[in-house]
Amino acid sequence: MPSDIKAIIWDMGGVLLQSVDNHPRKTLAQRYAIDLRDLYELVFDSPSARLASVGKITEDEHWENVGSAVGVNPQDLGDFQRQFWSGDRVDQVLYNFIQDLRTRYLTALLSNAWSGTRKALVEYYDCLDVFDQVVISAEVGLAKPDPAIYLEMLRRLNVKPHQAVFVDDLLENIEAANRLGIHGIRFEHTEQAITDVEKRLED
């Protein structure tokens, strides 16, 4: 029986956008005498980060909070941010796969991310052209695993839950999608994710 899938939805951080060189972040941690794990928590999982993810504060305000906590001089904060992100790259193999999928399916990006994300994805990573829809949590005031953000994406795509596949690296986000009837696939590495998506589309 042909698959009834109409849309494939992708996460950004840790999936399409990969940290391929951790050295810049290690260097920052050493320079400011902070454990690398604590730096990650400040940037990605602090109260400030969670507020930025749902648009309660801007990305700039979040980085100001990070800088204050770490001890970065305000005039150095821009350089701090650029170095923090400098090891990240678009997964070109995955990008090409999504581009190919778009000839047959709707494709979408669903990301917990801050207010400046869309601009960065256009100006620095140039990767939004393979998506029919892009939902960024800070822009809609909702974040995964809140069911409402998945429903918003389905509404924009005009598909039912069982007609969508969702790929994310975090188990809680996959479980939330599965509870809605979306076909969740947990991203572990690129080849595995591509294989699992292709298998789902063949079912």
N, C-alpha and C positions, 0 to 999 in steps of 0.2 A: 504494500500500500504506500503511495507517495506521502511524504511528510506534509503535515499541514502547517509547518513553520513559515511565518511570513517575515519575521524580524529577528535580528541578532543584535543584542545590546551589550556594550563593552564598558568595563571600568577603565579608568585612566591610570592613576598612580599604582605602580607595581604590576601593571598589565601592559597597556599600550606604551606608557612612559616608564622606562626602567632606569634604576640607578646602576650604571655600569662601572662607575669609578667612585669608590668610597673615600679616596684619599683627600679630596677637598674638605669633606666634613670632618674627617679625623684631624686634619690640620687646624680647622677652626676650634675643635674641642680642645686640642692641646694649647692653642694660643690663648684661649680664655679659661683654661684650667677647669673644664667641666667634663664629666664623664660623657662619652658619646651617646650612651643610652638616655641620659638625662637631657641632652641636647635634642635628641629625636622626640622625646616626650614633650618638651617645651614647644617644639615646632608643630608637631602633628597631633598630640593627644592631651594638651593642657586645656583648662577652662577657656583660655583665650582662643585656642585653635577651634574648639567646639563652637564658640560664639561666631567666629569668622566663617565657619562652615555653613551656618544657617543665615548668614547675612546680618547678624546682630551688631557686628562691628566690621569695619573694612579690613582688607588685607594689610593696608599700611598700618592701621592701628594694632593689628596682631603682631606685625614685625616690630613695632615700637615696644610692645610688651615683652617680646622675646629678647630684644636688645637690652632693655632695662634689666631683665632677669639675669642675663649673661654678663652684662657690664660692657656693652658695646657703646662707644661714643656715637651720638646721633649722626655726626658727619661721616662716620664709617659704616653706617647701617646698610647703605646701598651696596657697598662692596661686600659686606657680610652676606647679604642675600644672594648676590651673583655667584659668590664662591660656593654657597650652600647648594645651589642648583646646578653648578657647572659640571657635575658628573652624571647628569641625567640625559638620556637619549630616547628618541622614539624607536621602538622595536620595528625595524624596517621590514622584517619578515612578516610580522603580524600586520603591519600597515598594508603590505601588498596583498595579504590574504583577505583583509577586510575590503580592500578595493575590488578584489575579484568577486567577493560575495555580493557587493552592491549591484552587480549586474543582474542578480537574480532575487535578492532579498532587500528589505529595508535594513539599514544599519543605523545604530545610534550609540551615543556616548553618554553614560550616566555616571557622574563623578561627585563625590563629596569633596568640594574644593571652594576656594575663596573668591572674593570679588574680582580679582585681577586675572583669573585663570583663562577666561576666553581670549583676552587680549594676548596673553603669553602663548597660548596654543596657536594663535594666528601668526604672531610676529616672530617668535623664537623657534617654534617647532613645526609650523606649517603642516598641520595634520588633520584639520577639521574637514577638509574637502571630501573625505571618504564617508562622511556621516550625513544621513538624512535629517536626524534630530540630535540636538545636544542639550542635555539637562544638567546644569551645574547647581549644586545644592545652595550656594550662597545667593543665587539669582531667584530661586523659588522659595527660599525659607524653609526647606525640608532637607533631611539628610538620611541616607541609608543607615540603619535598616528600617526606618519608618515606612510602613506600607504605602503611605500617601505619595511618596516620591516615585515609587514604581508605577502606581496607578496614573500619576501624571504623565509619565513616559508612555505608558500604554495608550492613554488618551491622545497624546500628540501623534503617535504612530497609527492610531485607529486600528489597533489589533487587540484581540482577546488574550488573556494570560497564557493559555495553552498554545497560542500561535507565536510565542516569543521565547527565545533563548537568552539567558543572561550569564555573562562571564565576569567573575570577580575573584580577587585573590583572598578575600576574607570570608571565612565560613559563616559568620553571623549574617552577612549580606546575602549569601547564597541561600541560607535557610529561610530568610525572610521572603525571598523571591519564590522559593518552592512552596511556601505556605499559601501564596496567592495563586498557585497553579502555573507559574512560569517555570520553564525548564532551566534550572540553575546548573552551571558548570564551574567548578572551582579551578582557578588558574594556579598551576604549580610551575610550569615552564611553557615556553612557546610551542614546542612540538606537541606536547601533551594536549594543550588547549586546542590547537588546530585539529588534531586527531579526534578529540572528543566532540568538537562542534561538527565536524564532518560526519561522524557516526550518528549524532543526533539528527542531522538533516537527512540521513539515509533511512532512518527508522520509519 
